[in-house]
Structures are given as C-alpha cells and as structure tokens.
Amino acid sequence: MRSEGRTLRGAALPEWPPPGGSNRGGSHACAPAEEDTGGPGGDHRSVTASGAALPTVALPPSAVTAAVSATITLQQLTDQLQALESEAAAAIGAAADPAELEQLRVDLLGKKGRLSGVLGAMGRLPGEERPQVGQRANVLKEQVQSLLGERLHQLQSSALADRIARETLDVTAPCRYVPPGHRHPLQATVEEILDIFAGLGYRVSEGPEVESDHYNFTALNIPPHHPARDMQDTFYLAPGADGGERLLRTHTSPVQIRHLEANPPPVRIVAPGRVYRRDAVDATHSPVFHQVEVLALDEGLDFSHLRGTVTTFLQRFFGDLPVRFRASYFPFTEPSAEVDVRWRGRWLEVMGCGMVDPAVLEGLGIDPERWSGFAAGLGVERFCMVRHGIDDIRRLYTSDLRFLEQF
Ligand code: 2NL
C-alpha cells in the first residue's frame, strides 16, 4: 500500500516557475521600481525560489504578472536542486514497496517530473550559468537513480528474507504414505464381463436407476398385478414432475427397452448397472445389487445362438467348465432357461436367459415375424463371489480394507 505523503506529488517543494511569472532579476528581485509601491519594511520580495507568498504589498495585477514572470537566479535553482535531493532521499528511504519506488521515479525523474521542472527553468538563466545547474542536475539525477536502485534492492532482499522465514520446509520430515489403490472386486468383475461381451461384438448401454412402471415392468410383458411383480418388489418414489409413477429399477432390462426405442435392429448390447429389490439382507441377498444384461436382436437368431453366446461367455469367465441349460420361466422370454456351471464338483446356477418374447417386440413396434433375439441376465455379486470364493455378499459392501486388499 502506498502511504500518503511518500510521493513527491504536491509535496513541500512548490512548482517552479510559479504560474504566470516571467520576471528577470536577483534572488530578492523587486518589481520594477516605478511600480513599486514601497511596501512596509522595504519588503520587496517577489515570488522566491522556495515559492513563498507574493509580497503583501498591493500591486496592480499587471505589476504582479511582471514581477513573477522571470524571477530566477542560479542560487534559487541550486537551492531547489538541493531541496529536491534531500526530499528525494527521504521519500526513497521511506518507500515501502517497488510500486511506490516506481511512482517516485516518475515523479522525480519523469518527463513531467520535478527534475524536468528545474531544468525547464534553467533556460531563463544567463547562458554562462546554465552549465553549472546542468551539471548539478546530472549529478542529482544519478544520485536519485542509485538511491532508487539501492532501495529496490533492499526491499527485494527483505521481501525474500521474509518469505524464507515464513515458508519453512522440513526436508527431513517423513513423506506422507499414499497407499496404491485398486478397483473394487465388484467393479473389476463388471469390467471383465463387459470385456468378454465387447469381444463378442456387443456395445455397452446404460440408463437411469429411477424408472417408470412402464419401462421396468409393463414394457417387459409384466402387466399390473402379474405375479412376477411379487418377486421384483421394489422401492417407490414420489411421482415425478409429470405426475408419473417413479420407482427404483429392479433389473437393467429397461435400458434395453429404451435402447430399442431409439435404435432399430439389428442390436447387440450389454447393459451393466445397479438395481434394487425389496429384499431383506442376508449372506446372499442385498436390496441393492448389480446386474449385467445382454440383448441380441437380428434376423434369424434362434436358441442355438443364445446357447453358443452364453456358453462362450461363461467359459471365458470361469474357465473351460461344463455348462448346462435348464428350462425355466421369465415373463419377457419364451422359451426361457436357467444356466448352471459345474464348479468345484457342484452345479451352480449363475444366470438366466431366453428368446425375447414376441409380446415384448410387438410392444416396441418391432415385427416379431422378421426380428428375433435372445437375452440373458446375471447378478454381478454372484459371479464375483463364485469366482473368489466369497461366503457373504455383505463383505462386498462394508469397505473393510483387510478384506478388499486381498483382490
Ligand atoms: C436373471 C435373468 C434375464 C432377460 C434377463 C431381457 C431383456 C429384454 C427382453 C427380454 Cl429387453 N429379456 N432380459 C431375459 C432373461 C433373463 O435375467 O436371472 N437375471 C439376474
């Protein structure tokens, strides 16, 4: 911050020459005799180099003008330079920061600065006296420049010293340990599944977790009051802005319905995501879990394509194990099947699948005579638990690093 009075603007030294003056004469120059009214005490002062007041004697305005017009002497200019020197030294010494110093430099040495003012007045001295003032002014200029330089250096080094004192850095302090992280086993499982389907030509598609009854149930051939709704009871939210019913999706099938609305067949997509069911928590159930669903729709697809795709996927994920299909039921596929893998001497049920029910296609305005397809769905937690021998689904949600660091 600049503090008042540190600059030389409007400081003690008055302007020279005073406005309107062009008097010639000595340092105590008088007004021309004939106009001298002979004021008290013979005080014939005109405007002095130090800028003192005009004489108290009353002069007609024309006389005043004449009196101040050229009043300058070598002595006065020398005095001014002297005063400028000491004032400059004081102001420079008091400058608090480099910006203030720069302002001082402009005020002192700039084109319209104090020194220029003195040099301008020099023109009114007799020619032989000018070099003296000129030399003195040059010396002063160099003095001021070096004072400015020294002060700048001082300010900079004390600022640096302050900073060094403030910013202490203990290079001997032990570093903070940031342990390397890794993906959660569930996320790693999702990514592995998506990678396998990507390798089979499927694209990833995602959608909202808050859904309407239509996308979650009705469009999937589960009309109101269908018993399948009992097994997929969910959590209901207050109606949306449009008054429509809102619920948490119970599967990622709505993603496929939305995809089919926006994209004509042929379609091959895989839809991962979080889903919700009104289930009590136990070792194998959680009201929030993760699903991956697959959908292929094309001309001429039949159960053999379903079988080949699902078998290939399971063998890539679990290894080259026996896979079997058992007839089952889903409202949105016909025929439908559960799929088991032979895992450590036992048949384990791992996913469900089927040929997309023609009623689902008709609801979407897709001709089931021309297009057919298959779909499959799996629970990611189950895949992860089987693969890693995890005994309790809750271990996947409790963020216990002693558990998670094993993966
Ligand atoms: C399971 C079984 C399945 C589907 C999901 C599906 C989606 C559309 C049309 C027809 Cl858009 N079907 N999805 C089909 C059969 C089974 O999931 O056990 N999931 C955890």
Boltz pocket constraint, residues with backbone or C-beta under 6 A from the ligand:
constraints:
  - pocket:
      binder: B
      contacts: [[A, 253], [A, 256], [A, 257], [A, 291], [A, 293], [A, 294], [A, 295], [A, 330], [A, 332], [A, 333], [A, 337], [A, 351], [A, 352], [A, 353], [A, 354], [A, 355], [A, 356], [A, 357], [A, 360], [A, 375], [A, 376], [A, 377], [A, 378], [A, 379]]
      max_distance: 6.0
